[in-house]
C-alpha cells in the first residue's frame, strides 16, 4: 500500500480508492481543486437504502471554505498525527471500521477534516435517528432564551402546558410528570406492545394534544418508584408537545426559523408524527456540516457568531450528566469508554487513553449518527453511517482522540 504525500503542507484533497484488494491514495494540491461529492439528479429522489456507494471516497485534510458559517483550517497545522489519520481514513474506506458515510473533525472551532464514504454526500441530508432528540433539546433551550419557557418551567408538569387535555381521564400519576422527567427519560410512562398497536389503529384520534391524552389514559399507573430512566419514544413526544404549545407558530416553524435558520441550516427534513407535530424521538435528516454547526453551538455554550442562540444556563445543564448509569447497562461503553451518563437527550462518557480520561458530551443516533464533543481538547467529531453494529464511541476513543495527543 503506497501513500503519496507530495505537497502535504499545501491544501490536500485525498481520494482513497480500492482496486481489487489494493488500497491506494492520491494527494492533490489546491491547484487541482476537487469538490466534495454531491448528490446527482438520478440519486436525489432515491430512498436512502437505494443510494449507490460513492465510486471513490472523498477525504479532505484542508476543507474548503463554504458560505455556511463554518470556519476551516488545516489538519497538518493542528499538531495531530496526519499519518495515522490517513491510515484511519483508509480503514473507513474498506469497511474495516464499519459502514460510515461521513466523518468530520473540528478542532479549536475550525473544520480540519472532512470525509465522505459510501452513501455520504455533502449536500444530501442524512437520516439522524435518535440524534433528533438532542436537536429537540436545543430547541427547548432556544425557547428559554427567547422567554417562552424558563428554567423554572422545567419542573412544571407537562399537563400544565397543554390546555386541551382532560385530566379527569388520566391514570394515577400522569398529571405529575414534569418536563424535566420527560427530558431525562424518567416520565414513568409504561405502554405495552398491545396498547401501542391499539393506538396505531386510532390515529385519527391522535392529532394535536389528543396524542398526550391517549398516552396518559392508556399507560400503566405511574408511581415514583417507576420514574427511573427508561429509554423510549413517549418521553420526547411529550416534550415536542410542550414546545409546540408554548412557542408562537408551533414547533415546526419555531425549530426551522429560530434554531436551524439562525445557524444557516436550510437543507433539512423532519418527519411528522401522527399528531401533526414534528417527531420528537427520531425522524430528522441533516447535512453532516450542519450537524457540526449544532456541535459547535453546544461547545460554545449556545453562542453562534456572537449571538446567544441557546440559553447558556440551559446548555450547560442539559448536556451535563444528570443521570449516572452503570456501564454494564449502556451499549456504547467498554474498555476505553466508561462512566456513562445522560442529560436532556445528550449522553456523557469518559474516554480513556492510557491512564488519562477525557470527558465527552454527545448526541447519538442509532446506526452511527453522532456529534461528539471532547471539551478538554476543543474537539468535535461528527459521523453519519448505516452501521447496525454501532461502535462509534469506541472508534472515536481509540482511533480519533489519540491523534490529538502526540
C-alpha positions, 0 to 999 in steps of 0.5 A: 500500500503506497501513500503519496504525500507530495505537497502535504503542507499545501491544501490536500484533497485525498481520494482513497480508492480500492482496486481489487484488494489494493488500497491506494491514495492520491494527494492533490494540491489546491491547484487541482481543486476537487469538490466534495461529492454531491448528490446527482439528479438520478440519486436525489429522489432515491430512498436512502437504502437505494443510494449507490456507494460513492465510486471513490471516497472523498477525504479532505485534510484542508476543507474548503471554505463554504458560505455556511458559517463554518470556519476551516483550517488545516489538519497538518497545522493542528499538531495531530498525527496526519499519518495515522489519520490517513491510515484511519481514513483508509480503514473507513474506506474498506469497511474495516471500521464499519459502514460510515458515510461521513466523518468530520473533525473540528478542532479549536472551532475550525473544520480540519477534516472532512470525509465522505464514504459510501452513501455520504454526500455533502449536500444530501441530508442524512437520516439522524435517528435518535440524534433528533432528540438532542436537536429537540433539546436545543430547541427547548433551550432556544425557547428559554432564551427567547422567554417562552419557557424558563428554567423554572418551567422545567419542573412544571408538569407537562399537563400544565402546558397543554390546555386541551387535555382532560385530566379527569381521564388520566391514570394515577400519576400522569398529571405529575410528570414534569418536563424535566422527567420527560427530558431525562427519560424518567416520565414513568410512562409504561405502554405495552406492545398491545396498547401501542398497536391499539393506538396505531389503529386510532390515529385519527384520534391522535392529532394535536394534544389528543396524542398526550391524552391517549398516552396518559389514559392508556399507560400503566399507573405511574408511581415514583418508584417507576420514574427511573430512566427508561429509554423510549419514544413517549418521553420526547413526544411529550416534550415536542408537545410542550414546545409546540404549545408554548412557542408562537407558530408551533414547533415546526416553524419555531425549530426551522426559523429560530434554531436551524435558520439562525445557524444557516441550516436550510437543507433539512427534513423532519418527519411528522408524527401522527399528531401533526407535530414534528417527531420528537424521538427520531425522524430528522435528516441533516447535512453532516456540516450542519450537524457540526454547526449544532456541535459547535453551538453546544461547545460554545455554550449556545453562542453562534457568531456572537449571538446567544442562540441557546440559553447558556444556563440551559446548555450547560445543564442539559448536556451535563450528566444528570443521570449516572448509569452503570456501564454494564447497562449502556451499549456504547461503553467498554474498555476505553469508554466508561462512566456513562451518563445522560442529560436532556437527550445528550449522553456523557462518557469518559474516554480513556487513553492510557491512564488519562480520561477525557470527558465527552458530551454527545448526541447519538443516533442509532446506526452511527449518527453522532456529534461528539464533543471532547471539551478538554481538547476543543474537539468535535467529531461528527459521523453519519453511517448505516452501521447496525453494529454501532461502535462509534464511541469506541472508534472515536476513543481509540482511533480519533482522540489519540491523534490529538495527543502526540 
